[in-house]
Amino acid sequence: MSTVKTLNKKLKKAFNGRICAVQNNKVLYLTGELQNWDDIVRAGRMSVSKKYTVVNDISFFGEKTPPMKLPLVASNSLEGKRVDVLIIGGGITGCSIARELMRYDISVILAEKEHDVAMQASGHNNGMIHTDLDLRKGPLLKKYNNEGNKLYPQVCKELNVPFKRTGQYLCFTDDWMKPNAIASILRWRRMNIPAEYVSRKHLLNEEPHLGDKVKFAIFFPNAGVVCPYSLATAYAENAAYNGAKIYLDTVVLDINVINKRIFSVRTNRGNIYPRLVINAAGTFAEQIARQAQDRFYSIRPVRGTNIVYSKKNSFLVNSIVSLNSSESGHIIHTVDGNLVIGSSLSETYDREDFSASKDNVNDILSEQTQLVPELSKGNILTYSAGIYAATYEDDYVVTFGKFTSNIIHAAGIQSPGFAAAPAIASDVAKMSAEFLQANLNTAFNPIKKKQLDEVAPKQKFWNNLIKLK
């Protein structure tokens, strides 16, 4: 029996015949309608296979899905603009790609619908530069996480952005898990991921405020922290310094495709005529792919909540600590001296709701006080929710179009997207240069000079955090 026939039997049993799967050209399309969003996500996730990618077209009638928020600006300032590359999206992925493209003799426009870069997922990030610990993640996620992590010292040096390799302690609360943990260390080392066993005695020398429940840890020295807003801004500034044109409050409204090639892109500022489009639109990447007639994946938005503590609590953790039982929860000592505590993950149909709920915050504190019992609500500075763009395959989409020839997708960049960004940008820039047959830009300057006042971007980052409902 074929994979799709077997899947349809499972879907029929799980959803009472309301869902159907059809495969075409190595893409699986899910159709039907469901009232519960979590059921729609569950149908997508149970359909994942190595033989195809999943496009989830199941209709959601339980709630009204909010439309994308559009800028109020309308003009003809970009009408008729011709450019080698149009990047859609000004998060960390789009900004880093713009900068790397300037290493080549290529004209670049970056269109961002918000009034500044890094206003969505990138601006609500906790700033952790991950070491790849999850052996289950997809191959592109692993590749770019590992390669990007190695690039961080050089990138941050060039862009004058503070970066610290604080390391990460993965903490265990049960002694019986020690044999499995040590076996995992050997696997990580075989993957060229440095890891070492740390006894409780040694652990308390480094992190004295950890609770009694913590028995031992594994230390990953390659983990680090960066200010996410400062890095995205620095990437954008260096791209602009080298000639890229960055247009804010600029949203893509439609894409004109002729003979499987993008001919023009309609924005609220007029029509742009690019030779190549790079889709780095985050949670809206699937909509861009649809407009470009090149939709072969789906994005499922995932909300993650973080708690930001005042600097009065900075002494409680010196690096990054996390529980082995948590998929994404960390306590992070940031480059700014605050602690960021997270994260409570939940599926969502609202791609732009960055509010945090009391339940999210209470769940985070309930989990993370197992690590550091002295954490309390008293010194909480603010709360923030970020929404990252995951595919159902839990892997990145970094490739040329499947049905449209002059588009590159840099999509599905879920956590650890910040760690992966430098490597993704480098690869996408090389792909673009080869496609355009572009020469190297001998005038490219990778150095961003440090400004007299670097407080503004950091302050803006914290000010952009959404307060608790």
Secondary structure, DSSP 8 states (H G I E B T S, - for coil): --HHHHHHHHHHHHHTT-EEEEEETTEEEEEEEES-HHHHHHHHHHT-BTTBEEEE--EE-SS--------S---STTTTEEEEEEEE--SHHHHHHHHHHTTBS--EEEE-SSSSTT-STGGG---EE-----TTS-HHHHHHHHHHHHHHHHHHHHHT--EE---EEEEES-GGGHHHHHHHHHHHHHTT---EEEEHHHHHHH-TT--TT--EEEEETT-EEE-HHHHHHHHHHHHHHTT-EEESS--EEEEEEETTEEEEEEETTEEEEEEEEEE--GGGHHHHHHHTT-----EEEEEEEEEEE-GGGGGG-SSEEEETT-SS-EEEE-TTS-EEEEEEEEE-S-TT---B-HHHHHHHHHHHTTT-TT--STTEEEEEEEEEEEETTSS-EEEE-SS-TTEEEEE---SSHHHHHHHHHHHHHHHHHHHHT--B-TT--------S--HHHHHHHHHTS--B-
